[in-house]
Amino acid sequence: MLNQRWVAETGVENATWLATESRTARLASEYRPIDVGEGRIEYNTLALGAARELGEEEDGYITDDGEGLRVWIGEDAFELEFVAE
């Protein structure tokens, strides 16, 4: 279960920011999102859980509703897709 991964295409600038400047980027490595290149950000199970703790006013927060699993930066939402277990 800990090997699960989700990826979103956020654009290069947003992926870099999420991986290096967001509040979760300052946590222990297993809780950080990873910039996997080409404007994509990856979350493992622990990183996803950490991002779910962010409030709606913080960039990088996660929602999971009828619209799907998404990471938010400002007013922009990026869909996270399950890629592996």
GROMACS elastic network, one bead per residue, 0.5 to 0.9 nm:
[ bonds ]
;  ai    aj funct       b0    kb
    1     4     6  0.57877   500
    1    45     6  0.75384   500
    1    85     6  0.66152   500
    2     5     6  0.84512   500
    2    44     6  0.70722   500
    2    45     6  0.55763   500
    2    46     6  0.73186   500
    2    85     6  0.77584   500
    3    44     6  0.66874   500
    3    45     6  0.70757   500
    3    84     6  0.72720   500
    3    85     6  0.50683   500
    4    43     6  0.84230   500
    4    44     6  0.56951   500
    4    45     6  0.58324   500
    4    82     6  0.75916   500
    4    83     6  0.74850   500
    4    84     6  0.53728   500
    5    42     6  0.67185   500
    5    43     6  0.56214   500
    5    45     6  0.65890   500
    5    48     6  0.88133   500
    5    81     6  0.83350   500
    5    82     6  0.59576   500
    5    83     6  0.56291   500
    5    84     6  0.54187   500
    5    85     6  0.66171   500
    6    41     6  0.83231   500
    6    42     6  0.56228   500
    6    43     6  0.52640   500
    6    44     6  0.65007   500
    6    45     6  0.83358   500
    6    48     6  0.83134   500
    6    80     6  0.56196   500
    6    81     6  0.51064   500
    6    83     6  0.55513   500
    6    84     6  0.75409   500
    7    36     6  0.88142   500
    7    40     6  0.65578   500
    7    41     6  0.55707   500
    7    43     6  0.64456   500
    7    44     6  0.89836   500
    7    79     6  0.81188   500
    7    80     6  0.51667   500
    7    81     6  0.53115   500
    7    82     6  0.66562   500
    7    83     6  0.68556   500
    8    15     6  0.87501   500
    8    39     6  0.84315   500
    8    40     6  0.55458   500
    8    41     6  0.54625   500
    8    42     6  0.66601   500
    8    43     6  0.87389   500
    8    70     6  0.80618   500
    8    71     6  0.78371   500
    8    78     6  0.60503   500
    8    79     6  0.56287   500
    8    81     6  0.63134   500
    9    12     6  0.85661   500
    9    15     6  0.79491   500
    9    38     6  0.82290   500
    9    39     6  0.57149   500
    9    41     6  0.65545   500
    9    78     6  0.66585   500
    9    79     6  0.75329   500
    9    80     6  0.78864   500
   10    13     6  0.79149   500
   10    14     6  0.56579   500
   10    15     6  0.58225   500
   10    39     6  0.56056   500
   10    40     6  0.57684   500
   10    41     6  0.69089   500
   10    71     6  0.87901   500
   10    73     6  0.89764   500
   10    77     6  0.85013   500
   10    78     6  0.60133   500
   10    79     6  0.86036   500
   11    14     6  0.55358   500
   11    15     6  0.60827   500
   11    16     6  0.85684   500
   11    38     6  0.73117   500
   11    40     6  0.65074   500
   11    41     6  0.87366   500
   12    15     6  0.52411   500
   12    16     6  0.60859   500
   12    17     6  0.85497   500
   12    35     6  0.85562   500
   12    37     6  0.73627   500
   12    38     6  0.62230   500
   12    40     6  0.70286   500
   12    41     6  0.89558   500
   13    16     6  0.52665   500
   13    17     6  0.61706   500
   13    18     6  0.86940   500
   13    39     6  0.72108   500
   14    17     6  0.50067   500
   14    18     6  0.60541   500
   14    19     6  0.85434   500
   14    39     6  0.73798   500
   14    40     6  0.86267   500
   14    41     6  0.84645   500
   14    73     6  0.76471   500
   15    18     6  0.51978   500
   15    19     6  0.61834   500
   15    20     6  0.85769   500
   15    33     6  0.87576   500
   15    34     6  0.79640   500
   15    35     6  0.54886   500
   15    36     6  0.82110   500
   15    37     6  0.79901   500
   15    38     6  0.87577   500
   15    39     6  0.56338   500
   15    40     6  0.58299   500
   15    41     6  0.52038   500
   15    42     6  0.87673   500
   16    19     6  0.52457   500
   16    20     6  0.60267   500
   16    21     6  0.78384   500
   16    34     6  0.85297   500
   16    35     6  0.59954   500
   16    37     6  0.86896   500
   16    39     6  0.78912   500
   16    40     6  0.88238   500
   16    41     6  0.81146   500
   17    20     6  0.52530   500
   17    21     6  0.50270   500
   17    22     6  0.62816   500
   17    25     6  0.86552   500
   17    35     6  0.87955   500
   18    21     6  0.58902   500
   18    23     6  0.82868   500
   18    24     6  0.78378   500
   18    25     6  0.66541   500
   18    32     6  0.86561   500
   18    33     6  0.67366   500
   18    34     6  0.79513   500
   18    35     6  0.77051   500
   18    41     6  0.76181   500
   18    59     6  0.82721   500
   18    60     6  0.65146   500
   18    73     6  0.88573   500
   19    22     6  0.67276   500
   19    24     6  0.80041   500
   19    25     6  0.53475   500
   19    26     6  0.88936   500
   19    32     6  0.67589   500
   19    33     6  0.53236   500
   19    34     6  0.53286   500
   19    35     6  0.55943   500
   19    41     6  0.75253   500
   19    42     6  0.89728   500
   20    23     6  0.87742   500
   20    24     6  0.86831   500
   20    25     6  0.52699   500
   20    26     6  0.75749   500
   20    32     6  0.88111   500
   20    33     6  0.86918   500
   20    34     6  0.86772   500
   20    35     6  0.85844   500
   21    24     6  0.80870   500
   21    25     6  0.58730   500
   21    26     6  0.74257   500
   22    25     6  0.51379   500
   22    26     6  0.71854   500
   22    58     6  0.86522   500
   22    59     6  0.71138   500
   22    60     6  0.66873   500
   23    26     6  0.56955   500
   23    27     6  0.75060   500
   23    51     6  0.85973   500
   23    54     6  0.83196   500
   23    58     6  0.84344   500
   23    59     6  0.85169   500
   23    60     6  0.80747   500
   24    27     6  0.53867   500
   24    28     6  0.85902   500
   24    31     6  0.68684   500
   24    32     6  0.55630   500
   24    33     6  0.73263   500
   24    47     6  0.76447   500
   24    50     6  0.66616   500
   24    51     6  0.64396   500
   24    54     6  0.85059   500
   24    60     6  0.81006   500
   25    28     6  0.81065   500
   25    29     6  0.79748   500
   25    31     6  0.77993   500
   25    33     6  0.66585   500
   25    34     6  0.86334   500
   26    29     6  0.82577   500
   26    31     6  0.88204   500
   26    32     6  0.73697   500
   27    30     6  0.79687   500
   27    31     6  0.59477   500
   27    32     6  0.61855   500
   27    50     6  0.87748   500
   28    31     6  0.56235   500
   28    32     6  0.67765   500
   29    32     6  0.53035   500
   29    33     6  0.84428   500
   29    47     6  0.87338   500
   30    33     6  0.83829   500
   30    44     6  0.79150   500
   30    46     6  0.64722   500
   30    47     6  0.65769   500
   31    43     6  0.83672   500
   31    44     6  0.78141   500
   31    45     6  0.83270   500
   31    46     6  0.51694   500
   31    48     6  0.76374   500
   31    49     6  0.79483   500
   31    50     6  0.62216   500
   31    51     6  0.84576   500
   32    43     6  0.73522   500
   32    44     6  0.83455   500
   32    46     6  0.80269   500
   32    47     6  0.51135   500
   32    48     6  0.84262   500
   32    50     6  0.79751   500
   32    51     6  0.85846   500
   33    41     6  0.65239   500
   33    42     6  0.55769   500
   33    44     6  0.74057   500
   33    47     6  0.57653   500
   33    48     6  0.77713   500
   33    51     6  0.85853   500
   34    37     6  0.89373   500
   34    40     6  0.85180   500
   34    41     6  0.55852   500
   34    42     6  0.50580   500
   34    43     6  0.65555   500
   34    44     6  0.87694   500
   34    47     6  0.89732   500
   35    38     6  0.85457   500
   35    39     6  0.75365   500
   35    40     6  0.60888   500
   35    42     6  0.63779   500
   36    39     6  0.75752   500
   36    40     6  0.56349   500
   36    41     6  0.57803   500
   36    42     6  0.65373   500
   37    40     6  0.56099   500
   37    41     6  0.75717   500
   38    41     6  0.89856   500
   41    80     6  0.88630   500
   42    47     6  0.87571   500
   42    80     6  0.84640   500
   43    46     6  0.77149   500
   43    47     6  0.53187   500
   43    48     6  0.55000   500
   43    51     6  0.89972   500
   43    80     6  0.87184   500
   44    47     6  0.52638   500
   44    48     6  0.60255   500
   44    49     6  0.85754   500
   45    48     6  0.52088   500
   45    49     6  0.62430   500
   45    50     6  0.87742   500
   46    49     6  0.50781   500
   46    50     6  0.62682   500
   46    51     6  0.87135   500
   47    50     6  0.50740   500
   47    51     6  0.62083   500
   47    52     6  0.86277   500
   48    51     6  0.51439   500
   48    52     6  0.62247   500
   48    53     6  0.89560   500
   48    62     6  0.77821   500
   49    52     6  0.51195   500
   49    53     6  0.67993   500
   49    62     6  0.89806   500
   50    53     6  0.53894   500
   50    54     6  0.73616   500
   51    54     6  0.54900   500
   51    55     6  0.89011   500
   51    60     6  0.65844   500
   51    61     6  0.54615   500
   51    62     6  0.60132   500
   51    71     6  0.85149   500
   52    55     6  0.79396   500
   52    60     6  0.88064   500
   52    61     6  0.59840   500
   52    62     6  0.51373   500
   52    63     6  0.73542   500
   53    61     6  0.74866   500
   53    62     6  0.82543   500
   54    57     6  0.80857   500
   54    58     6  0.62583   500
   54    59     6  0.81973   500
   54    60     6  0.74050   500
   54    61     6  0.51298   500
   54    62     6  0.75387   500
   55    58     6  0.55144   500
   55    59     6  0.84623   500
   55    61     6  0.63092   500
   55    62     6  0.87077   500
   56    59     6  0.75679   500
   56    60     6  0.87340   500
   56    61     6  0.61175   500
   56    62     6  0.82133   500
   56    63     6  0.88521   500
   56    72     6  0.84676   500
   57    61     6  0.80979   500
   57    74     6  0.83749   500
   58    61     6  0.60957   500
   58    72     6  0.84706   500
   58    73     6  0.79319   500
   58    74     6  0.80911   500
   59    71     6  0.83444   500
   59    72     6  0.59612   500
   59    74     6  0.60074   500
   60    71     6  0.57362   500
   60    72     6  0.52451   500
   60    73     6  0.56489   500
   60    74     6  0.85756   500
   61    70     6  0.83512   500
   61    71     6  0.57249   500
   61    72     6  0.55916   500
   61    73     6  0.76636   500
   62    69     6  0.70947   500
   62    70     6  0.55926   500
   62    72     6  0.63763   500
   63    67     6  0.87910   500
   63    68     6  0.76684   500
   63    69     6  0.57206   500
   63    70     6  0.53451   500
   63    71     6  0.66020   500
   63    72     6  0.79142   500
   64    67     6  0.73225   500
   64    68     6  0.54520   500
   64    70     6  0.64367   500
   65    68     6  0.52984   500
   65    69     6  0.66557   500
   65    70     6  0.86766   500
   66    69     6  0.85131   500
   67    70     6  0.80621   500
   67    79     6  0.87350   500
   68    79     6  0.68654   500
   68    80     6  0.78505   500
   68    81     6  0.89613   500
   69    78     6  0.84376   500
   69    79     6  0.58699   500
   69    80     6  0.54897   500
   69    81     6  0.75622   500
   70    77     6  0.59117   500
   70    78     6  0.52409   500
   70    80     6  0.53118   500
   70    81     6  0.87073   500
   71    76     6  0.84010   500
   71    77     6  0.56349   500
   71    78     6  0.52904   500
   71    79     6  0.65425   500
   71    80     6  0.69134   500
   72    75     6  0.69106   500
   72    76     6  0.56596   500
   72    78     6  0.63302   500
   72    79     6  0.89245   500
   73    76     6  0.53522   500
   73    77     6  0.64918   500
   73    78     6  0.82369   500
   74    77     6  0.80598   500
   82    85     6  0.85548   500
